[in-house]
């Protein structure tokens, strides 16, 4: 790995206006409402690294992914990919070059593929859009190569998505992502809609492709077993903010933040647990009305008055960075 990260996310934020319609607000004297989906999120991803992003539903993981690939514009902050800004809309030529180098594999292979297109045309679309092959024969050869690369047969290119299983559809989605010869792929819950046995096949395929093609991944998942298998570093998100960034091994051996510990305690284990484990208590707060101070304090057993007033900032603890007053004060 080089000293310069491939992906640098700095203070990335996104605020959505979820107010009621103007006329209803005026007649009922309602205020405008804003939802902070992501706030000051910062992390980096090295070349050929898999960075995992975990957290409960509603924590802002997919919003971060969509901003990184340019599907939605950020309200603040920057995304720099190999020295070029993805968030600078004053340079459309640079953004267009970046689009070829980044791709995304979506959660649901049943919805991410156009049911009216054959698999061949789905995979060939990025090749044609970026003019990567000269002529029909070269395009066909490249699509056949990609089908073999993901474990399918070139004959499968003639079929429609409904003729494939879920795992095969996700393989087609991966082949489509690889068609533009990217360096960085965002994987948003790539195996959550698949059977467990098929999940393992897709994950092993992704690791093999990373080794062969030198890819970098941003892996978003609720499944901590998937993150443990794939990621070298993990960012833990809670209510739109990063609360811990740590090497994957450290997270599973010695989690720091109380929320990270709570997530790990919820993972089922075979056999009697080594220590008493409890279920996750409470629910993620309403993002329209987040708690003051540390957003996790209503569910945290270590919270004190400072946690209820003052929002903690990320600080280094060994090889990790964590946002927690209790750790800073030595109470944990």
KEPA-949270 format. One record per residue (C-alpha): residue in three letters; z, y, x; residue number from 0. Coordinates in Angstrom, 3 decimals. Example, Ala and Ser with C-alpha at 12.3 -4.5 7.8 and 13.67 -1.06 7.14 Angstrom:
% KEPA-949270
R  code         z         y         x  pos
R   Ala     7.800    -4.500    12.300    0
R   Ser     7.140    -1.060    13.670    1
This chain:
% KEPA-949270
R  code         z         y         x  pos
R   Unk     0.000     0.000     0.000    0
R   Unk    -0.690     3.524     1.145    1
R   Unk     1.807     6.334     1.325    2
R   Unk    -0.055     8.347    -1.329    3
R   Unk     0.354     6.976    -4.895    4
R   Unk    -2.766     6.305    -6.929    5
R   Unk    -1.156     7.690   -10.105    6
R   Unk     1.276    10.610   -10.189    7
R   Unk     2.828    11.586   -13.523    8
R   Unk     4.854    14.793   -13.328    9
R   Unk     6.979    16.210   -16.176   10
R   Unk     4.652    14.803   -18.823   11
R   Unk     5.609    15.892   -22.333   12
R   Unk     4.187    15.623   -25.830   13
R   Unk     5.393    17.408   -28.954   14
R   Unk     3.889    16.653   -32.376   15
R   Unk     4.003    19.106   -35.258   16
R   Unk     5.112    16.982   -38.228   17
R   Unk     5.832    19.876   -40.582   18
R   Unk     5.121    19.686   -44.282   19
R   Unk     1.960    21.467   -45.507   20
R   Unk     2.087    25.265   -45.315   21
R   Unk     2.188    25.869   -49.087   22
R   Unk     5.023    23.379   -49.566   23
R   Unk     7.008    24.989   -46.747   24
R   Unk     6.580    28.455   -48.265   25
R   Unk     7.469    27.465   -51.818   26
R   Unk    10.450    25.321   -50.843   27
R   Unk    11.545    27.461   -47.869   28
R   Unk    11.281    24.522   -45.500   29
R   Unk    11.319    25.019   -41.711   30
R   Unk     8.669    23.612   -39.416   31
R   Unk     9.507    20.278   -37.812   32
R   Unk     8.555    19.067   -34.349   33
R   Unk     8.832    15.571   -32.928   34
R   Unk     9.347    15.267   -29.172   35
R   Unk     7.619    11.978   -28.390   36
R   Unk     7.908    12.381   -24.613   37
R   Unk     9.875    14.862   -22.526   38
R   Unk     9.587    15.521   -18.791   39
R   Unk     8.492    12.006   -17.861   40
R   Unk     7.767    11.559   -14.140   41
R   Unk     6.829     8.477   -12.132   42
R   Unk     4.193     7.268    -9.690   43
R   Unk     2.168     4.072    -9.295   44
R   Unk     0.974     2.848    -5.913   45
R   Unk    -2.339     1.172    -5.272   46
R   Unk    -2.403    -2.488    -6.326   47
R   Unk     1.015    -2.085    -7.938   48
R   Unk     2.141    -3.056   -11.432   49
R   Unk     4.543    -0.522   -12.921   50
R   Unk     6.331    -1.678   -16.072   51
R   Unk     7.433     0.630   -18.870   52
R   Unk    10.026    -0.784   -21.276   53
R   Unk    12.153     0.415   -24.174   54
R   Unk    12.653    -0.039   -27.894   55
R   Unk     9.984     0.888   -30.436   56
R   Unk     9.812     4.650   -30.806   57
R   Unk    10.854     5.393   -27.237   58
R   Unk     7.496     6.987   -26.364   59
R   Unk     5.866     4.314   -24.192   60
R   Unk     2.494     4.220   -25.955   61
R   Unk     2.388     8.023   -26.144   62
R   Unk     2.711     8.140   -22.353   63
R   Unk    -0.082     5.575   -22.001   64
R   Unk    -2.416     7.504   -24.298   65
R   Unk    -1.814    10.737   -22.393   66
R   Unk    -2.483     9.100   -19.037   67
R   Unk    -5.891     7.772   -20.111   68
R   Unk    -6.767    11.001   -21.933   69
R   Unk    -6.720     9.775   -25.532   70
R   Unk    -4.293    12.543   -26.508   71
R   Unk    -3.652    15.804   -24.635   72
R   Unk    -0.162    16.456   -23.247   73
R   Unk     1.931    19.408   -24.368   74
R   Unk     3.063    19.890   -20.788   75
R   Unk     3.039    18.262   -17.367   76
R   Unk     0.278    16.733   -15.282   77
R   Unk    -1.368    13.396   -14.578   78
R   Unk    -3.029    13.160   -11.155   79
R   Unk    -5.173    10.130   -10.347   80
R   Unk    -6.125     9.787    -6.689   81
R   Unk    -5.820    13.544    -6.156   82
R   Unk    -7.786    14.537    -9.293   83
R   Unk    -6.112    15.972   -12.378   84
R   Unk    -6.559    14.119   -15.660   85
R   Unk    -4.931    16.942   -17.614   86
R   Unk    -7.006    19.859   -16.261   87
R   Unk    -9.570    20.469   -19.008   88
R   Unk   -11.247    23.279   -17.063   89
R   Unk   -13.007    20.691   -14.878   90
R   Unk   -14.909    18.378   -17.256   91
R   Unk   -17.054    16.924   -14.450   92
R   Unk   -13.993    15.654   -12.586   93
R   Unk   -12.513    14.239   -15.783   94
R   Unk   -15.750    12.365   -16.487   95
R   Unk   -15.648    10.770   -13.033   96
R   Unk   -12.057     9.732   -13.635   97
R   Unk   -12.881     8.055   -16.935   98
R   Unk   -14.873     5.381   -15.122   99
R   Unk   -11.917     4.615   -12.838  100
R   Unk    -9.333     4.097   -15.592  101
R   Unk    -9.415     1.741   -18.552  102
R   Unk    -7.056     0.475   -21.219  103
R   Unk    -6.332    -2.920   -22.767  104
R   Unk    -4.862    -2.463   -26.235  105
R   Unk    -2.164    -4.440   -27.997  106
R   Unk    -4.110    -6.072   -30.795  107
R   Unk    -7.315    -7.898   -29.822  108
R   Unk    -8.068    -8.343   -33.517  109
R   Unk    -8.405    -4.582   -33.972  110
R   Unk    -9.629    -3.351   -30.569  111
R   Unk   -13.016    -5.123   -30.764  112
R   Unk   -15.782    -3.941   -33.090  113
R   Unk   -16.367    -6.819   -35.548  114
R   Unk   -20.025    -5.790   -35.988  115
R   Unk   -20.887    -6.178   -32.297  116
R   Unk   -21.476    -9.349   -30.328  117
R   Unk   -19.239    -9.962   -27.310  118
R   Unk   -22.180    -9.218   -24.991  119
R   Unk   -22.670    -5.718   -26.424  120
R   Unk   -18.921    -5.004   -26.386  121
R   Unk   -18.730    -5.749   -22.666  122
R   Unk   -22.044    -4.061   -21.883  123
R   Unk   -21.085    -0.768   -23.533  124
R   Unk   -19.226     0.715   -20.495  125
R   Unk   -22.010    -0.468   -18.187  126
R   Unk   -24.572     1.428   -20.233  127
R   Unk   -22.344     4.474   -20.766  128
R   Unk   -21.750     4.963   -17.039  129
R   Unk   -25.271     3.813   -15.987  130
R   Unk   -23.868     1.145   -13.669  131
R   Unk   -26.831    -1.248   -13.847  132
R   Unk   -30.545    -0.575   -13.609  133
R   Unk   -32.388    -2.394   -16.341  134
R   Unk   -31.722    -5.013   -18.986  135
R   Unk   -31.756    -7.979   -16.596  136
R   Unk   -29.154    -6.446   -14.290  137
R   Unk   -26.920    -5.586   -17.242  138
R   Unk   -27.165    -9.130   -18.588  139
R   Unk   -26.320   -10.590   -15.184  140
R   Unk   -23.289    -8.298   -14.875  141
R   Unk   -22.000    -9.191   -18.360  142
R   Unk   -22.394   -12.907   -17.616  143
R   Unk   -20.476   -12.398   -14.363  144
R   Unk   -17.650   -10.657   -16.222  145
R   Unk   -17.474   -13.410   -18.838  146
R   Unk   -17.086   -16.006   -16.107  147
R   Unk   -14.518   -13.823   -14.354  148
R   Unk   -12.208   -13.900   -17.396  149
R   Unk   -12.679   -17.615   -18.017  150
R   Unk   -15.399   -17.565   -20.688  151
R   Unk   -18.948   -18.897   -20.731  152
R   Unk   -22.014   -16.607   -20.766  153
R   Unk   -23.076   -18.365   -23.984  154
R   Unk   -19.992   -16.807   -25.626  155
R   Unk   -21.662   -13.415   -25.328  156
R   Unk   -23.764   -14.242   -28.388  157
R   Unk   -20.721   -14.658   -30.643  158
R   Unk   -18.945   -12.110   -32.798  159
R   Unk   -15.200   -11.377   -32.383  160
R   Unk   -14.209   -13.383   -35.483  161
R   Unk   -15.546   -16.530   -33.801  162
R   Unk   -12.952   -16.346   -31.006  163
R   Unk    -9.249   -17.135   -30.841  164
R   Unk    -6.717   -14.388   -30.107  165
R   Unk    -6.498   -15.271   -26.428  166
R   Unk   -10.284   -15.326   -26.084  167
R   Unk   -10.544   -11.924   -27.769  168
R   Unk    -8.061   -10.473   -25.300  169
R   Unk   -10.130   -11.952   -22.467  170
R   Unk   -13.151   -10.117   -23.884  171
R   Unk   -11.080    -6.917   -24.004  172
R   Unk   -10.151    -7.419   -20.342  173
R   Unk   -13.804    -8.045   -19.449  174
R   Unk   -14.762    -4.821   -21.224  175
R   Unk   -12.093    -2.962   -19.246  176
R   Unk   -13.434    -4.399   -15.986  177
R   Unk   -17.037    -3.510   -16.839  178
R   Unk   -16.718     0.072   -15.561  179
R   Unk   -15.300    -1.149   -12.219  180
R   Unk   -11.936     0.606   -12.673  181
R   Unk    -9.115     0.965   -10.181  182
R   Unk    -6.357     1.481   -12.757  183
R   Unk    -5.792    -0.288   -16.086  184
R   Unk    -3.220     0.635   -18.723  185
R   Unk    -2.040    -2.477   -20.570  186
R   Unk    -0.298    -1.580   -23.826  187
R   Unk     1.497    -4.731   -25.014  188
R   Unk    -1.491    -6.895   -23.960  189
R   Unk     0.103   -10.213   -24.976  190
R   Unk     2.414    -9.378   -27.877  191
R   Unk    -0.093   -10.532   -30.522  192
R   Unk    -0.709   -13.886   -28.791  193
R   Unk     0.989   -17.279   -28.852  194
R   Unk     3.444   -17.948   -26.033  195
R   Unk     1.208   -20.503   -24.275  196
R   Unk    -1.752   -18.133   -24.456  197
R   Unk     0.382   -15.254   -23.174  198
R   Unk     0.976   -17.113   -19.918  199
R   Unk    -2.752   -17.727   -19.466  200
R   Unk    -3.623   -14.055   -20.003  201
R   Unk    -0.852   -12.838   -17.686  202
R   Unk    -1.921   -15.225   -14.925  203
R   Unk    -5.493   -14.036   -15.383  204
R   Unk    -4.371   -10.413   -15.010  205
R   Unk    -2.468   -11.192   -11.813  206
R   Unk    -5.429   -13.081   -10.381  207
R   Unk    -7.767   -10.180   -11.187  208
R   Unk    -5.335    -7.742    -9.575  209
R   Unk    -5.374    -9.733    -6.346  210
R   Unk    -9.154   -10.194    -6.337  211
R   Unk   -10.166    -6.673    -7.368  212
R   Unk    -7.278    -4.566    -6.013  213
R   Unk    -6.262    -3.232    -9.428  214
R   Unk    -3.245    -1.127   -10.353  215
R   Unk    -1.551    -1.675   -13.724  216
R   Unk     0.682     0.297   -16.036  217
R   Unk     2.221    -2.473   -18.137  218
R   Unk     3.927    -1.544   -21.408  219
R   Unk     5.902    -4.331   -23.021  220
R   Unk     8.906    -5.167   -25.188  221
R   Unk     9.056    -8.581   -23.552  222
R   Unk    11.266    -8.353   -20.472  223
R   Unk    10.146   -11.801   -19.335  224
R   Unk     6.587   -10.466   -19.120  225
R   Unk     7.781    -7.442   -17.162  226
R   Unk     9.772    -9.624   -14.784  227
R   Unk     6.704   -11.803   -14.156  228
R   Unk     4.260    -8.938   -13.638  229
R   Unk     5.916    -5.701   -12.496  230
R   Unk     7.193    -4.684    -9.074  231
R   Unk     8.935    -1.575   -10.445  232
R   Unk    10.166    -0.764   -13.945  233
R   Unk    10.740     2.472   -15.827  234
R   Unk    13.154     2.319   -18.770  235
R   Unk    12.506     4.815   -21.587  236
R   Unk    14.863     5.925   -24.328  237
R   Unk    13.966     8.458   -27.014  238
R   Unk    11.082     9.956   -25.024  239
R   Unk    12.803    10.174   -21.633  240
R   Unk    13.016     8.019   -18.533  241
R   Unk    16.609     6.872   -18.038  242
R   Unk    16.072     4.536   -15.086  243
R   Unk    13.357     3.630   -12.575  244
R   Unk    14.167     0.631   -10.433  245
R   Unk    12.579    -2.271    -8.554  246
R   Unk    12.051    -5.189   -10.916  247
R   Unk    14.351    -7.530    -8.997  248
R   Unk    17.149    -4.963    -8.987  249
R   Unk    16.807    -4.395   -12.716  250
R   Unk    17.389    -8.055   -13.541  251
R   Unk    20.052    -8.611   -10.879  252
R   Unk    22.003    -5.371   -11.108  253
R   Unk    20.979    -3.045   -13.977  254
R   Unk    22.517     0.419   -13.718  255
R   Unk    22.049     2.418   -16.913  256
R   Unk    24.068     1.224   -19.942  257
R   Unk    20.880     1.122   -22.002  258
R   Unk    19.164    -1.119   -19.436  259
R   Unk    22.196    -3.418   -19.557  260
R   Unk    22.036    -3.443   -23.331  261
R   Unk    18.354    -4.469   -23.268  262
R   Unk    19.048    -7.302   -20.844  263
R   Unk    22.034    -8.502   -22.878  264
R   Unk    19.708    -8.929   -25.858  265
R   Unk    17.449   -11.387   -23.987  266
R   Unk    18.033   -14.969   -25.234  267
R   Unk    19.291   -17.434   -22.628  268
R   Unk    19.406   -21.222   -22.510  269
R   Unk    22.833   -22.694   -22.022  270
R   Unk    26.210   -20.962   -22.080  271
R   Unk    26.134   -17.379   -20.768  272
R   Unk    28.003   -16.575   -17.577  273
R   Unk    29.725   -13.647   -19.277  274
R   Unk    30.364   -12.491   -22.802  275
R   Unk    27.199   -10.981   -24.250  276
R   Unk    26.979    -8.797   -27.307  277
R   Unk    24.095    -7.711   -29.513  278
R   Unk    22.514    -4.277   -29.223  279
R   Unk    24.652    -1.937   -31.278  280
R   Unk    23.271     0.872   -33.400  281
R   Unk    19.694     2.048   -33.690  282
R   Unk    17.544     4.510   -31.802  283
R   Unk    18.318     7.993   -33.226  284
R   Unk    15.947     9.961   -35.409  285
R   Unk    13.578    11.717   -32.967  286
R   Unk    13.356    14.644   -35.397  287
R   Unk    17.067    15.241   -34.905  288
R   Unk    18.041    13.825   -31.494  289
R   Unk    21.666    13.880   -30.331  290
R   Unk    22.805    16.658   -28.045  291
R   Unk    23.649    15.853   -24.449  292
R   Unk    22.711    12.324   -23.427  293
R   Unk    20.596    10.851   -26.226  294
R   Unk    22.171     7.437   -25.667  295
R   Unk    25.784     8.560   -26.065  296
R   Unk    26.180     7.493   -29.760  297
R   Unk    25.560     3.877   -28.687  298
R   Unk    27.109     3.946   -25.206  299
R   Unk    30.567     2.372   -24.659  300
R   Unk    31.096     4.564   -21.569  301
R   Unk    30.344     7.947   -23.179  302
R   Unk    32.825    10.828   -22.838  303
R   Unk    32.830    14.473   -23.889  304
R   Unk    30.489    15.513   -21.083  305
R   Unk    27.922    12.958   -22.257  306
R   Unk    28.003    14.524   -25.732  307
R   Unk    27.308    18.024   -24.423  308
R   Unk    25.369    17.888   -21.145  309
R   Unk    22.070    16.017   -20.748  310
R   Unk    22.078    14.073   -17.440  311
R   Unk    19.239    14.343   -14.937  312
R   Unk    17.714    11.606   -12.821  313
R   Unk    19.477    11.058    -9.506  314
R   Unk    18.986     8.506    -6.736  315
R   Unk    21.277     5.475    -6.604  316
R   Unk    20.205     3.162    -3.807  317
R   Unk    16.597     2.097    -4.402  318
R   Unk    16.722     3.295    -8.017  319
R   Unk    16.893     6.567    -9.903  320
R   Unk    19.079     6.766   -12.993  321
R   Unk    20.112     9.344   -15.575  322
R   Unk    23.773     8.737   -16.430  323
R   Unk    26.970    10.795   -16.089  324
R   Unk    29.123     7.650   -16.063  325
R   Unk    27.321     6.311   -12.989  326
R   Unk    27.390     9.727   -11.322  327
R   Unk    31.150    10.004   -11.876  328
R   Unk    31.841     6.424   -10.828  329
R   Unk    33.070     5.320   -14.261  330
R   Unk    30.629     2.383   -14.219  331
